Every structure is written in structure tokens, then in C-alpha cells.
């Protein structure tokens, strides 16, 4: 498998960890000291903190699964890459994406000992204040991958 496909697989494993509500599986895709900046701006630093915080989130909240579409993978060196994706969520008990939960996800992946891991995950709400047509555009794009 080439590096681009390894990075896609890494991202998918992280998403699968969220979607199956497994803090260990999600955090396991990060480097030991990797960081995740959440949709609300909260920061988790390191696998141990991620496991602790995500376990609490999964235990206390019915987190909806992500629907994702990778938009770009760009290498910034032999051992570093950036993946950018759009994501949406279908809340529990509903059948359609909630456009208020659309976001951009960006990961910075690093290759260490021939294995790709996530150094940084950034979740940014895709709300496009005052531009509902752009919110609808992302929602429609994500519907096509559901």
C-alpha cells in the first residue's frame, strides 16, 4: 500500500474509532503526544488524555457517527502529510444529516518508523455565517457518500 492510501486508512481508523465509540481505537491512531482540537475548541493532548476525555464523552452522550469525504491529501515532506475532509453527522433518532454539525477536519500525519500516525486533528465548524448556500453545498456533497 502506498503512503497516500496508508494515510486514508489511518484517517478511516480514527473515524471508525469515533463511530464505534471506542476511545482506545480513536486515540490509538495518534502519536503518543498527538493533539485533537474539537468542534467546540476543546483541546486533548496525548493519547492518555484523549482516552480519558473520549471515554467520558462516549459514556455520557449519544454521539452521532461521522459521514466523511476526503477532499485532499497533500505531502509536505517525505514523512509529513496533511489530509483535509468534510464531515457531517446524522443525530440519533434522525435519518438525515444535520447541517449545523457539518465541519472540516484536517489532520497532520507523521511517518515514524515506517508507520503513519496523527500528530494533530483539527475540527472546524462549517457554518458559513450568512451564506446558507455553502452549508447546503457541503450537506449535499456528504449525502452522496451516505
Secondary structure, 3 states (H helix, E strand, C coil): CCHHHHHHHHHHHHHHHHHCCCHHHHHCCEEEEEEEECCCCCEEECHHHHHHHHHHHHHHCCCCCEEEEEEEEEEEECCEEEEEEEEEECCCCCCCCCHHHCEEEEEEEEEECCEEEEEEEEEEECCCCCCHHHHHHHHHHHHCCC
